[in-house]
Amino acid sequence: MNLTSPKASVIQFGQLVEIPTYEVRVDDIVLIRPGDKIPVDGTVIEGGSSSMKIWYFHPLPQWLFCWSLPVRLFSISFVFIFLVASVRSTKAQEKQPDWPFYVVQEGDSLWEIASRFDVGIEDLQSANGITDPSQLTIGAELVIPGLGGYQGRLDTQIIPYGETLRSLSRRYRVLRETLVRINRLTSPAELYVGATLIIPFERANGLAGSRARLAPGESLLELAVLRNSNPWTLVTGNDLPGTWAALPEETLYLPEAGTGGPGALPEAITAVTLNPLSLTQGKTVVIKISGRSGLTLGGSLAGSELHFFELEDGYLALQGVHAMTEPGLSPLTLTGTLTSGGSSQGFDFTFSQPVYVRGGNYTFDPVLSVDPETLDPAVTKPEDNLWAALGVPVTAEKMWDGRFQSPVPVQFKDCWTSLFGNRRSYNGSDYKYFHSGLDFCGGVGSELYAPAAGRVVFAGPLIVRGNATVIDHGWGVYTAYDHQSEIFVKPGDVVKPGQLIGLGGATGRVTGPHLHWEVWVGGVQVDPTDWLKRSFP
């Protein structure tokens, strides 16, 4: 009996294996024929006897057939007992895996593991012989199919903002080629904020240390001297072929005390966080940067300019995601002017990384019939331009505090006739419009209140929006009130939370009396219910 490799290139655990050329006989009784299939004890493997755990039968020795039938049967039984004992002994030993696997942790589900490793749940079940996905054992080793060429335990990490393939390779000390292979990367865009990165388990904690920027005209040797380091340590720690290979303005890891930070951003920036991490059409995102004081920061998100305000513990920007933004990847770009160490001379930087925007699952309203004049571009375009311009200025003073109050009386605060983001058709048009606010129930004369402190920047009649008011709350946040019957404030007035500012009505493009209430963030209308439910930032 010999151990030999099968002809098949890959064999799954528990698979029936076809015997290609040999048969086992006792007298005229054929026990195993060519072409028969038998269960094997093994794991996911590739050809090569050095990694085989599949037992094959070769022709039995001729001397066996010279014995009497009882002796031969005994001998065959002995062979099988020896085989089973050998397999059990092998299983009892500490496992030396030759396939990629993941160790189940508390709280894991099969669906979540399949999602993290980007494999089909059926493929994951098949590779591991799982019949009941709900029966996962903490500490069990799950084979991860589809990652041929890699051996060992795997884990995953969420990609934060401020990373590239090069910086991730340095952070986790894993070759770029390995990251590309085990993550099946085909484009740098796949390393978007919030994406899952598959990495070897032993590298999961990343690299502690600090970062340094190689200034234009500065050599790696000079940087090493300035940072009390060794140039060859910088070479090996950053996967460089030599001291000459570091690029000007490149961010490098240094083997000294520190917590790492965004590997592709200057060391003055210690963290960039997005809340939420995965963006959604029509929602508000909070972008916070931790770093050295005195930085000048800017940027853009999906084409909208970002405005950062310095706080005690960093910098913060609020930005709305347009309700009609195409779902998928959109660029988040940071720009800034930084100073290097104690130098008064600044340098500029720009970094961009994709973020993922999900659809808002907005519904389609029934077709609405309105006055055709309110759809005429000659009327709507000038008004839309005026309306958009009102939300452009960004006041540095934050005037609101906590959640916004409801702008209507308590009996109407949870009565909405139309939600934000709903797709709309007017007079049989295509559904190319969206509802830019939240419509509250109410009649002509219903009281309307300021939801937070602010300053009135517009109050007057418009064709589409009727009698309208716009209030600036600071930091690029505005609220708007359309279709009023009466307006009680004027531009320049400072209002307090709960102050009466007007009365509900049915002026402008309406099908009945109501309040159309909008919240703008960074010049973009967002879902007002979020500002009623939680405190921003």
C-alpha positions as CSV (number, residue, x, y, z in Angstrom):
1,M,0.0,0.0,0.0
2,N,1.4,3.4,-1.0
3,L,0.6,7.0,-0.6
4,T,0.3,8.7,-3.9
5,S,-1.1,11.9,-5.4
6,P,-4.3,11.9,-7.3
7,K,-4.7,12.9,-10.9
8,A,-7.3,15.6,-10.0
9,S,-5.8,19.1,-9.4
10,V,-8.0,19.9,-6.5
11,I,-10.0,17.6,-4.2
12,Q,-12.5,18.8,-1.6
13,F,-12.8,17.4,1.9
14,G,-15.2,14.4,1.9
15,Q,-15.2,14.1,-1.9
16,L,-15.5,10.7,-3.6
17,V,-12.3,10.0,-5.5
18,E,-12.2,7.9,-8.6
19,I,-9.5,5.2,-8.7
20,P,-7.8,5.7,-12.1
21,T,-5.9,2.5,-12.9
22,Y,-5.8,-0.1,-10.2
23,E,-8.1,-2.8,-8.7
24,V,-8.0,-4.8,-5.5
25,R,-9.0,-8.5,-5.7
26,V,-9.4,-11.5,-3.4
27,D,-9.5,-14.5,-5.6
28,D,-12.2,-13.8,-8.1
29,I,-13.9,-11.2,-5.9
30,V,-13.1,-7.6,-7.1
31,L,-13.1,-5.3,-4.1
32,I,-12.1,-2.1,-5.9
33,R,-12.3,-1.6,-9.7
34,P,-10.8,1.1,-11.9
35,G,-13.4,3.9,-12.0
36,D,-14.9,3.0,-8.6
37,K,-15.4,6.0,-6.3
38,I,-14.5,5.7,-2.6
39,P,-14.6,8.2,0.3
40,V,-11.3,9.8,1.1
41,D,-9.9,11.4,4.2
42,G,-8.3,14.7,3.2
43,T,-8.6,18.4,2.8
44,V,-8.5,20.9,0.0
45,I,-5.2,20.1,-1.8
46,E,-3.3,20.6,-5.0
47,G,-1.3,17.9,-6.8
48,G,2.0,17.1,-5.1
49,S,2.7,14.2,-2.8
50,S,4.4,16.5,-0.2
51,S,1.0,17.9,0.8
52,M,-1.2,14.8,0.2
53,K,-3.6,13.5,2.8
54,I,-5.4,11.2,0.4
55,W,-4.9,7.5,0.6
56,Y,-4.8,5.5,-2.7
57,F,-4.7,1.7,-3.2
58,H,-2.1,0.2,-5.5
59,P,-2.1,-3.5,-6.6
60,L,-1.7,-5.7,-3.5
61,P,1.6,-7.6,-3.3
62,Q,1.7,-10.9,-5.2
63,W,2.7,-12.8,-2.0
64,L,-0.7,-11.8,-0.5
65,F,-2.5,-13.9,-3.1
66,C,-0.4,-17.0,-2.3
67,W,-2.0,-17.3,1.1
68,S,-5.2,-19.0,1.9
69,L,-8.4,-17.0,1.7
70,P,-8.8,-16.6,5.5
71,V,-5.2,-15.4,5.8
72,R,-5.7,-13.0,2.9
73,L,-8.9,-11.6,4.4
74,F,-7.1,-11.2,7.8
75,S,-4.2,-9.4,6.0
76,I,-6.6,-7.1,4.2
77,S,-8.4,-6.3,7.4
78,F,-5.1,-5.6,9.1
79,V,-4.2,-3.2,6.2
80,F,-7.5,-1.3,6.6
81,I,-7.1,-1.1,10.4
82,F,-3.6,0.3,9.9
83,L,-4.9,2.8,7.5
84,V,-7.6,4.0,9.9
85,A,-5.2,4.2,12.8
86,S,-2.8,6.2,10.6
87,V,-5.5,8.7,9.7
88,R,-6.6,9.1,13.3
89,S,-3.1,9.6,14.4
90,T,-2.6,12.3,11.7
91,K,-5.8,14.0,12.9
92,A,-4.7,13.9,16.5
93,Q,-1.5,15.8,15.7
94,E,-1.5,19.5,15.7
95,K,-2.9,20.7,12.4
96,Q,-0.4,22.1,9.9
97,P,-2.9,23.7,7.4
98,D,-2.0,23.8,3.7
99,W,-5.1,25.9,2.8
100,P,-6.3,29.3,3.8
101,F,-8.7,29.2,6.7
102,Y,-10.5,31.4,9.2
103,V,-11.1,30.7,12.9
104,V,-14.7,31.3,13.9
105,Q,-15.1,34.0,16.6
106,E,-17.9,34.8,19.0
107,G,-20.7,36.6,17.2
108,D,-19.7,35.3,13.7
109,S,-22.4,34.1,11.3
110,L,-21.7,32.1,8.2
111,W,-23.3,34.9,6.1
112,E,-21.1,37.5,7.7
113,I,-17.9,35.4,7.2
114,A,-18.9,34.8,3.5
115,S,-19.4,38.5,3.0
116,R,-16.1,39.5,4.7
117,F,-14.1,37.1,2.5
118,D,-16.2,37.8,-0.6
119,V,-17.2,34.2,-1.3
120,G,-20.6,32.6,-1.9
121,I,-22.2,31.2,1.2
122,E,-23.0,28.0,-0.7
123,D,-19.3,27.7,-1.7
124,L,-18.3,28.2,2.0
125,Q,-20.8,25.5,3.1
126,S,-19.6,23.1,0.4
127,A,-15.9,23.6,1.2
128,N,-16.5,22.9,4.9
129,G,-19.2,20.2,4.7
130,I,-21.7,22.5,6.5
131,T,-25.3,21.5,6.2
132,D,-26.8,23.8,8.9
133,P,-25.4,27.4,8.6
134,S,-26.7,28.2,12.1
135,Q,-24.5,25.6,13.8
136,L,-21.1,27.3,13.9
137,T,-18.6,26.4,16.6
138,I,-16.4,29.1,18.1
139,G,-12.8,28.2,17.4
140,A,-13.7,26.0,14.3
141,E,-11.4,26.4,11.3
142,L,-13.3,27.2,8.2
143,V,-11.6,26.7,4.8
144,I,-11.9,29.8,2.6
145,P,-12.3,28.6,-1.0
146,G,-11.1,30.5,-4.0
147,L,-7.8,31.7,-2.6
148,G,-5.5,29.1,-4.1
149,G,-1.8,29.8,-3.7
150,Y,-2.0,31.0,-0.1
151,Q,-1.6,28.9,3.0
152,G,-2.4,29.7,6.6
153,R,-4.8,31.6,8.9
154,L,-6.6,34.7,7.6
155,D,-8.3,37.6,9.2
156,T,-10.0,40.8,7.9
157,Q,-9.7,44.5,8.7
158,I,-11.8,47.5,7.6
159,I,-9.9,49.9,5.4
160,P,-10.0,53.5,6.9
161,Y,-9.5,56.7,5.1
162,G,-5.9,57.7,4.3
163,E,-4.6,54.4,2.9
164,T,-3.3,53.0,-0.4
165,L,-2.1,49.6,-1.5
166,R,1.5,50.7,-0.7
167,S,0.6,52.1,2.7
168,L,-1.5,49.0,3.6
169,S,1.4,46.8,2.6
170,R,3.7,48.7,4.9
171,R,1.2,48.9,7.7
172,Y,0.7,45.1,7.8
173,R,4.1,44.1,6.5
174,V,2.6,42.1,3.7
175,L,3.9,42.1,0.2
176,R,1.7,44.1,-2.2
177,E,1.6,41.1,-4.5
178,T,0.2,39.0,-1.7
179,L,-2.5,41.6,-0.8
180,V,-3.5,41.8,-4.5
181,R,-3.7,38.0,-4.7
182,I,-5.7,37.1,-1.6
183,N,-8.0,40.1,-2.0
184,R,-8.4,39.4,-5.8
185,L,-7.8,43.1,-6.5
186,T,-8.1,44.4,-10.0
187,S,-8.2,48.2,-9.4
188,P,-7.0,50.6,-6.7
189,A,-10.6,51.8,-6.4
190,E,-11.4,48.6,-4.6
191,L,-9.5,49.9,-1.6
192,Y,-12.3,52.3,-0.8
193,V,-13.2,53.5,2.7
194,G,-15.0,50.8,4.6
195,A,-14.0,48.0,2.3
196,T,-12.9,44.7,3.9
197,L,-9.2,43.8,3.5
198,I,-8.1,40.2,3.9
199,I,-4.7,39.8,5.6
200,P,-2.7,37.1,7.2
201,F,-3.8,36.6,10.8
202,E,-0.4,37.2,12.3
203,R,-0.3,40.7,10.7
204,A,-3.8,41.7,11.8
205,N,-2.7,44.2,14.5
206,G,-0.7,46.3,12.0
207,L,2.4,48.2,12.6
208,A,3.0,50.5,15.5
209,G,5.3,53.4,15.1
210,S,5.3,56.9,13.6
211,R,5.4,58.4,10.1
212,A,7.6,60.9,8.4
213,R,7.4,62.8,5.1
214,L,10.4,62.8,2.8
215,A,10.8,66.4,1.8
216,P,11.7,67.4,-1.7
217,G,15.5,67.3,-2.1
218,E,15.9,65.3,1.1
219,S,17.7,61.9,1.1
220,L,16.7,58.9,3.1
221,L,20.0,59.2,4.9
222,E,19.2,62.8,5.9
223,L,15.7,61.8,7.1
224,A,17.1,58.9,9.1
225,V,19.6,61.3,10.8
226,L,16.9,63.8,11.6
227,R,14.6,61.1,13.1
228,N,17.5,59.3,14.9
229,S,16.9,56.2,12.8
230,N,18.9,53.9,10.5
231,P,18.5,54.3,6.8
232,W,18.5,50.6,6.2
233,T,15.8,50.2,8.8
234,L,13.7,52.6,6.8
235,V,14.5,50.6,3.6
236,T,13.4,47.3,5.0
237,G,10.5,48.6,7.0
238,N,9.0,50.3,4.0
239,D,9.7,47.5,1.4
240,L,12.1,49.7,-0.6
241,P,14.7,48.1,-3.0
242,G,17.3,50.6,-1.8
243,T,17.9,54.0,-0.2
244,W,17.5,55.7,-3.6
245,A,13.9,54.4,-4.1
246,A,12.0,56.6,-1.7
247,L,9.9,59.2,-3.5
248,P,9.8,63.0,-2.6
249,E,6.9,63.8,-0.3
250,E,6.3,60.1,0.3
251,T,5.1,59.1,3.8
252,L,7.3,56.5,5.4
253,Y,6.9,54.4,8.6
254,L,9.5,54.8,11.3
255,P,10.4,52.2,13.9
256,E,9.8,54.4,16.9
257,A,7.1,54.9,19.5
258,G,3.8,55.9,18.0
259,T,0.3,54.6,17.0
260,G,0.7,54.5,13.3
261,G,-2.1,56.7,11.8
262,P,-3.2,57.0,8.1
263,G,-0.3,55.5,6.2
264,A,-0.7,57.7,3.1
265,L,-1.3,61.0,4.9
266,P,1.2,63.4,6.5
267,E,2.2,62.7,10.1
268,A,0.5,65.9,11.3
269,I,-2.9,64.1,10.7
270,T,-3.3,61.2,13.1
271,A,-6.8,59.9,12.1
272,V,-9.7,60.5,9.7
273,T,-13.1,59.2,10.6
274,L,-16.4,59.2,8.7
275,N,-19.8,58.8,10.4
276,P,-21.4,56.9,8.9
277,L,-18.6,54.9,7.2
278,S,-20.8,53.9,4.3
279,L,-22.6,56.9,2.9
280,T,-26.2,57.0,1.7
281,Q,-28.1,59.2,-0.8
282,G,-29.7,62.1,0.9
283,K,-27.9,61.6,4.3
284,T,-25.6,63.8,6.4
285,V,-22.0,62.6,6.9
286,V,-19.7,63.9,9.7
287,I,-16.0,64.0,8.8
288,K,-13.6,64.3,11.7
289,I,-9.8,64.8,11.4
290,S,-7.5,64.4,14.4
291,G,-4.2,66.1,14.2
292,R,-1.9,68.9,15.0
293,S,-3.5,72.3,15.7
294,G,-3.2,75.2,13.2
295,L,-3.7,73.1,10.1
296,T,-5.5,74.6,7.1
297,L,-7.8,71.9,5.7
298,G,-10.2,71.6,2.8
299,G,-11.4,69.1,0.2
300,S,-14.5,67.8,-1.5
301,L,-17.0,64.9,-1.4
302,A,-18.7,63.8,-4.5
303,G,-18.2,67.3,-6.0
304,S,-19.3,69.3,-3.0
305,E,-16.7,71.5,-1.3
306,L,-15.8,70.6,2.3
307,H,-15.4,73.2,5.1
308,F,-13.5,72.2,8.2
309,F,-13.8,73.9,11.6
310,E,-11.2,73.5,14.3
311,L,-12.3,72.1,17.6
312,E,-10.4,71.3,20.8
313,D,-9.7,67.7,19.7
314,G,-9.4,68.2,15.9
315,Y,-11.3,69.4,12.9
316,L,-14.8,68.7,11.7
317,A,-16.8,69.1,8.5
318,L,-20.5,68.3,7.9
319,Q,-21.6,67.5,4.4
320,G,-24.8,66.3,2.7
321,V,-24.8,63.6,0.0
322,H,-27.2,64.6,-2.8
323,A,-30.3,62.4,-3.0
324,M,-29.7,61.8,-6.8
325,T,-26.0,60.9,-6.4
326,E,-25.3,57.8,-8.5
327,P,-24.9,54.8,-6.1
328,G,-21.3,53.4,-6.1
329,L,-17.9,54.9,-5.6
330,S,-17.4,58.6,-5.2
331,P,-14.2,60.5,-4.4
332,L,-13.4,62.0,-1.0
333,T,-10.5,64.4,-1.4
334,L,-8.6,66.1,1.4
335,T,-6.3,69.1,0.8
336,G,-4.3,71.1,3.2
337,T,-1.3,73.3,4.0
338,L,0.9,71.9,6.8
339,T,4.1,72.9,8.5
340,S,6.9,70.4,8.9
341,G,8.1,70.1,12.6
342,G,9.0,73.5,14.0
343,S,9.5,75.1,10.6
344,S,7.3,78.0,9.6
345,Q,7.4,77.0,6.0
346,G,4.3,75.2,4.9
347,F,3.7,72.6,2.3
348,D,0.6,71.5,0.5
349,F,-0.8,68.1,0.2
350,T,-3.7,66.4,-1.6
351,F,-5.1,62.9,-1.1
352,S,-8.1,61.2,-2.6
353,Q,-9.7,57.9,-1.8
354,P,-13.1,56.5,-2.9
355,V,-16.1,56.2,-0.5
356,Y,-19.1,54.0,-1.2
357,V,-22.5,55.6,-1.6
358,R,-25.6,53.4,-1.2
359,G,-29.0,54.0,-2.7
360,G,-31.5,55.5,-0.4
361,N,-34.3,53.1,-1.4
362,Y,-36.6,56.0,-2.0
363,T,-40.1,55.3,-3.2
364,F,-41.9,56.7,-6.3
365,D,-44.8,59.1,-5.5
366,P,-48.0,59.0,-7.6
367,V,-47.9,61.4,-10.6
368,L,-48.7,64.9,-9.4
369,S,-50.8,67.5,-11.3
370,V,-49.6,71.1,-10.9
371,D,-49.8,74.5,-12.6
372,P,-47.7,74.1,-15.8
373,E,-46.2,77.5,-15.2
374,T,-44.4,76.1,-12.1
375,L,-42.6,73.6,-14.4
376,D,-41.5,76.1,-17.1
377,P,-37.7,76.2,-17.1
378,A,-37.9,80.0,-17.7
379,V,-39.5,80.2,-14.3
380,T,-37.9,77.4,-12.3
381,K,-34.3,77.8,-13.4
382,P,-33.8,81.4,-12.0
383,E,-35.6,80.5,-8.8
384,D,-33.6,77.3,-8.4
385,N,-30.4,79.3,-8.9
386,L,-31.4,81.8,-6.3
387,W,-32.4,79.0,-3.9
388,A,-29.1,77.2,-4.3
389,A,-27.1,80.4,-3.8
390,L,-28.7,81.0,-0.4
391,G,-27.0,77.8,1.0
392,V,-23.5,78.5,-0.3
393,P,-22.1,80.9,2.4
394,V,-20.6,79.0,5.3
395,T,-20.9,80.8,8.7
396,A,-18.0,80.0,11.0
397,E,-20.3,80.3,14.1
398,K,-22.2,77.2,15.1
399,M,-25.6,78.5,16.4
400,W,-27.6,75.4,17.1
401,D,-27.2,73.0,20.0
402,G,-28.4,69.4,20.1
403,R,-31.3,68.0,18.1
404,F,-33.6,70.2,16.0
405,Q,-37.1,70.8,17.4
406,S,-40.1,70.1,15.3
407,P,-41.1,73.1,13.2
408,V,-44.9,72.4,13.6
409,P,-47.3,72.1,16.6
410,V,-47.1,68.9,18.6
411,Q,-50.2,67.4,17.0
412,F,-48.6,67.5,13.6
413,K,-44.9,66.6,14.5
414,D,-45.3,62.9,13.4
415,C,-47.8,63.6,10.6
416,W,-46.0,63.6,7.2
417,T,-47.7,63.6,3.9
418,S,-44.6,63.1,1.8
419,L,-41.1,62.0,2.8
420,F,-37.7,63.3,1.7
421,G,-36.1,61.8,-1.3
422,N,-39.2,60.3,-3.0
423,R,-38.9,60.3,-6.7
424,R,-41.5,62.5,-8.4
425,S,-43.3,63.0,-11.7
426,Y,-45.2,66.2,-12.5
427,N,-48.0,66.3,-15.1
428,G,-46.9,62.9,-16.5
429,S,-43.2,63.8,-16.8
430,D,-40.4,61.2,-16.3
431,Y,-39.4,60.6,-12.6
432,K,-36.5,63.0,-12.9
433,Y,-37.5,65.0,-9.8
434,F,-37.0,64.2,-6.1
435,H,-38.7,65.6,-3.1
436,S,-36.2,67.9,-1.5
437,G,-37.8,68.1,1.9
438,L,-40.3,66.7,4.5
439,D,-44.0,67.6,4.1
440,F,-45.9,68.1,7.4
441,C,-49.6,68.0,7.8
442,G,-51.4,71.2,8.7
443,G,-53.8,73.7,7.4
444,V,-53.7,77.3,6.4
445,G,-52.8,79.2,9.5
446,S,-50.9,76.4,11.3
447,E,-48.1,77.9,13.4
448,L,-44.5,77.3,12.3
449,Y,-41.5,77.5,14.6
450,A,-37.7,77.8,14.3
451,P,-36.2,74.4,15.1
452,A,-32.9,75.9,16.4
453,A,-31.1,79.2,16.9
454,G,-30.1,80.9,13.7
455,R,-30.2,84.0,11.5
456,V,-32.8,84.6,8.8
457,V,-31.2,85.0,5.3
458,F,-34.3,85.0,3.1
459,A,-38.0,85.8,3.6
460,G,-40.3,86.4,0.6
461,P,-42.5,85.1,-2.2
462,L,-41.4,82.7,-4.9
463,I,-43.4,81.1,-7.7
464,V,-42.6,77.4,-7.1
465,R,-41.9,77.6,-3.3
466,G,-44.6,80.2,-2.5
467,N,-43.9,82.3,0.6
468,A,-40.6,81.0,1.9
469,T,-38.1,81.6,4.7
470,V,-34.5,80.4,5.0
471,I,-32.5,80.4,8.3
472,D,-28.7,80.0,8.6
473,H,-27.7,77.9,11.6
474,G,-23.9,78.1,11.0
475,W,-21.3,75.7,9.7
476,G,-23.1,75.4,6.3
477,V,-26.4,74.2,7.9
478,Y,-29.7,75.9,6.8
479,T,-33.4,75.2,7.2
480,A,-36.1,76.3,4.7
481,Y,-39.9,76.7,5.1
482,D,-42.1,76.8,1.9
483,H,-45.8,77.5,1.0
484,Q,-46.5,79.7,4.0
485,S,-49.6,81.9,4.2
486,E,-47.8,84.5,6.3
487,I,-44.1,85.3,7.2
488,F,-43.3,86.9,10.6
489,V,-39.5,87.3,10.2
490,K,-37.2,89.3,7.8
491,P,-33.6,88.8,6.6
492,G,-31.1,89.6,9.4
493,D,-33.4,88.6,12.3
494,V,-31.8,86.3,14.9
495,V,-34.3,83.6,15.9
496,K,-34.4,81.3,19.0
497,P,-35.5,77.6,19.1
498,G,-39.2,77.4,19.2
499,Q,-39.8,81.0,18.0
500,L,-42.9,81.6,15.9
501,I,-41.7,82.5,12.4
502,G,-44.8,82.1,10.2
503,L,-48.1,80.3,9.4
504,G,-48.7,77.3,7.1
505,G,-50.4,77.7,3.8
506,A,-50.8,76.6,0.2
507,T,-48.8,79.1,-1.8
508,G,-46.6,78.1,-4.8
509,R,-46.5,74.7,-6.4
510,V,-48.8,72.6,-4.1
511,T,-51.7,70.2,-4.2
512,G,-53.0,71.4,-0.8
513,P,-51.9,73.2,2.4
514,H,-48.9,71.9,4.2
515,L,-45.4,72.9,5.3
516,H,-42.5,71.8,3.1
517,W,-39.5,71.8,5.4
518,E,-35.9,71.5,4.1
519,V,-32.5,71.0,5.8
520,W,-29.4,71.9,3.9
521,V,-25.9,70.7,4.8
522,G,-23.0,72.0,2.7
523,G,-25.3,73.3,0.0
524,V,-27.1,69.9,-0.3
525,Q,-30.7,69.1,0.8
526,V,-30.6,66.1,3.2
527,D,-33.2,64.0,5.1
528,P,-34.7,66.3,7.8
529,T,-35.8,63.4,9.9
530,D,-32.2,62.6,10.8
531,W,-31.8,66.1,12.3
532,L,-35.0,65.5,14.4
533,K,-33.7,62.1,15.6
534,R,-30.1,62.8,16.5
535,S,-27.7,65.5,17.5
536,F,-25.2,66.6,14.9
537,P,-22.2,66.6,14.9
